[in-house]
Each structure stands twice: as structure tokens, then as C-alpha cells.
Amino acid sequence: MTKSANTSPHEDRNADSSVSSIELEQQVFGDDPTQVRDTDHYTREYVGGFVDKWDDLIDWKKRSEGEGRFFIDQLKSRGVHSVLDAATGTGFHSARLVEEGFDTVSADGSPQMLAQAFSNGLAYGGHILRVVNADWRWLNRDVHGEFDAIICLGNSFTHLFSEHDRRKALAEFYAMLKHDGVLIIDQRNYDAVLDEGSGSNRTYYYCGDQVSAEPDHVDEGLARYKYTFPDGSEFFLNMYPLRKKYLRGLMRDVGFQKIDTFGDFQQTYTESEPDYFIHVAEKSYRESSELNDA
Ligand SMILES: C[S@@+](CC[C@H](N)C(=O)[O-])C[C@H]1O[C@@H](n2cnc3c(N)ncnc32)[C@H](O)[C@@H]1O
């Protein structure tokens, strides 16, 4: 039987916005899910069954093989020691960073994802992750210290629905980095999704076997994806379809200098081909002639 996570408010006691996100067992999207375009809403999406299923979606072993040493090498080649994983999720990158000897702090705005991350850290190698429940918009208030690097991976930045919130989050990241720090943000290739049209057959499969992630609704202000699991359960995420050039421009505006953008971990690619872009943004001052603004 297919269990839809998209219940309407009168069917779902958790739809009451007074219910804390830590208590929510089902995703809440209300009567018109395509109208949910709100930065705060992520704490009502990463809940209950979806959190339990997240690790099926992104099968850790296959993900690790797919990424290889890309992030580790980016960090080590810059002499990074301390890292803030700003979008910890269930802890995949945090655990990997700890294993590689980085001094790691694991932040996330979803308490349910963080709880899962903590137990995953213990299960995979006995790591005690230093978890902090923090929203990016208030990062400097809730996480203390300066970091050589901040990572925000797994297409997480896409959860910010207003430019105001994107600028604020980037400014918070910038402020928490040391003078020569580096920010790594990845994003789905929404240019391809938007330009091929919402009716396109472009279907994305995550690493987990038989778990599919496909667009349910796409317009310039919303990319709503449906995640279907082998047991028939379905979950949704509402995200803002960031265009690559736009996000690079925002990073430049808040002060990042050299920004390298990789496509599916490769330096050279055609624009529509990669599923993901990865931006590696440095804070160290560069002459404007050295900036790569493409
Ligand atoms: C798509 S998951 C990715 C998790 C993990 N990085 C991965 O790759 O598996 C996005 C994560 O970003 C977090 N998140 C979204 N918006 C946030 C915000 N404004 N502040 C803090 N965390 C946020 C969510 O709670 C969720 O755990």
C-alpha cells in the first residue's frame, strides 16, 4: 500500500503549527503543497519516516564510492583542520570528516536529522559527533568558534526560499570562516531541470537501490521532488530551484573571492550534463583580474 506523506491539515494532528518539529511524525504540506515556499518549512519536512528513510535514499557505501576523495582532497589541499558541517543531515560527511582527522562540528536546523546523525556516528566507527541544532540564519549566535572550512552539501542550500535568507545565510557562513577559509556548497543542476521544462523526463536516481527522486512540480520559484521507496512510501521536499550563475553571484556579493564550480566532481563539463554542481568558494583576497566570473 502506498503511504502518502502529504496529508492535509484536518487529517493530520501534526499539521498544527504549534506542534514542535521534534514531535512531528509525518511531513506537513497542507491543502496546496505547491504553495509551500517558505524557508522555515524544512523542519516540517525532515521528520519521522523520511528521516528514517534518508539513509536508504543516500546509501552511504555507494555515496562514498561515488564521491571518492573529492571533498577530502579539496580540504586537505588547502591545509584545512577545522570544519563546520552546516547541513549535517544524518551525518554522512561529518562521520567521514572525523574519520579523516578533521576537527568537526556538525550543525543542522532539524533536530530529528541531528538525532539520527548522532546515532549514525556511533554506529559507523564509534564517533561521537559534536552536534549543534542551528539554523544558518542564526549560525553565529548558536555555533561558536571560527573554522577553516564550512561545508553545506547534499543540495541543502536549496531550502532557502527568499534571497534575503540566502544572503543572510551566506553572510553567516562568511563570518564563521577564518580569513583564508573556504566554503563548499553543492546544488542540483536546476538550470537543466528548469530549461528542459517541468514535464521533462529527467529523472534523478539517488545512490540507494530502487529509490527514485523525481520532479513532482517545477516552476521558477519551486522544485518539488517526490521520493519513492521500495515499500511504496512516498515523501516530498519543496525546494527553491537555484540557478548556478545566480548562486555564484550571491557568493561573490557577500565577499567570496575565487569560486570554482565543478560539475559532478569534474572541472570541465557541458552545462546541461551534470546532475550536481559543487561550488568551492575561497575567502582569501584576490585581485579582480584573478576572479573567475563565468
Ligand atoms: C538534503 S538534506 C542534506 C543532508 C546532508 N548534508 C546530506 O548530504 O545527506 C538538507 C539538510 O539541510 C538542513 N537544513 C535545511 N535548511 C536549513 C537551515 N535554514 N538551517 C539549518 N539547516 C537546514 C535540513 O534539516 C537537512 O538536514
The ligand as an SDF file (V2000), in Angstrom:
LIG
                    3D

 27 29  0  0  0  0  0  0  0  0999 V2000
   19.0170   17.4600    1.7100 C   0  0  0  0  0  0  0  0  0  0  0  0
   19.4550   17.3190    3.4010 S   0  0  0  0  0  0  0  0  0  0  0  0
   21.1670   17.0070    3.2100 C   0  0  0  0  0  0  0  0  0  0  0  0
   21.8190   16.4530    4.4230 C   0  0  0  0  0  0  0  0  0  0  0  0
   23.2780   16.0270    4.2490 C   0  0  0  0  0  0  0  0  0  0  0  0
   24.1760   17.1370    4.0250 N   0  0  0  0  0  0  0  0  0  0  0  0
   23.4370   15.0290    3.1350 C   0  0  0  0  0  0  0  0  0  0  0  0
   24.0540   15.3640    2.1320 O   0  0  0  0  0  0  0  0  0  0  0  0
   22.9440   13.9120    3.2710 O   0  0  0  0  0  0  0  0  0  0  0  0
   19.3390   19.0250    3.8570 C   0  0  0  0  0  0  0  0  0  0  0  0
   19.6280   19.3170    5.3080 C   0  0  0  0  0  0  0  0  0  0  0  0
   19.7060   20.7440    5.4500 O   0  0  0  0  0  0  0  0  0  0  0  0
   19.0520   21.1110    6.6490 C   0  0  0  0  0  0  0  0  0  0  0  0
   18.5870   22.4960    6.5180 N   0  0  0  0  0  0  0  0  0  0  0  0
   17.7590   22.9940    5.5780 C   0  0  0  0  0  0  0  0  0  0  0  0
   17.5630   24.3180    5.7640 N   0  0  0  0  0  0  0  0  0  0  0  0
   18.3020   24.6630    6.8680 C   0  0  0  0  0  0  0  0  0  0  0  0
   18.5230   25.8960    7.5710 C   0  0  0  0  0  0  0  0  0  0  0  0
   17.9320   27.0460    7.1980 N   0  0  0  0  0  0  0  0  0  0  0  0
   19.3500   25.8720    8.6280 N   0  0  0  0  0  0  0  0  0  0  0  0
   19.9390   24.7120    9.0310 C   0  0  0  0  0  0  0  0  0  0  0  0
   19.7680   23.5230    8.4230 N   0  0  0  0  0  0  0  0  0  0  0  0
   18.9520   23.4980    7.3450 C   0  0  0  0  0  0  0  0  0  0  0  0
   17.9180   20.1090    6.7710 C   0  0  0  0  0  0  0  0  0  0  0  0
   17.4570   19.9930    8.0930 O   0  0  0  0  0  0  0  0  0  0  0  0
   18.5410   18.8270    6.2460 C   0  0  0  0  0  0  0  0  0  0  0  0
   19.1060   18.0330    7.2710 O   0  0  0  0  0  0  0  0  0  0  0  0
  1  2  1  0
  2  3  1  0
  2 10  1  0
  3  4  1  0
  4  5  1  0
  5  6  1  0
  5  7  1  0
  7  8  2  0
  7  9  1  0
 10 11  1  0
 11 12  1  0
 11 26  1  0
 12 13  1  0
 13 14  1  0
 13 24  1  0
 14 15  1  0
 14 23  1  0
 15 16  2  0
 16 17  1  0
 17 18  1  0
 17 23  2  0
 18 19  1  0
 18 20  2  0
 20 21  1  0
 21 22  2  0
 22 23  1  0
 24 25  1  0
 24 26  1  0
 26 27  1  0
M  CHG  2   2   1   9  -1
M  END
$$$$
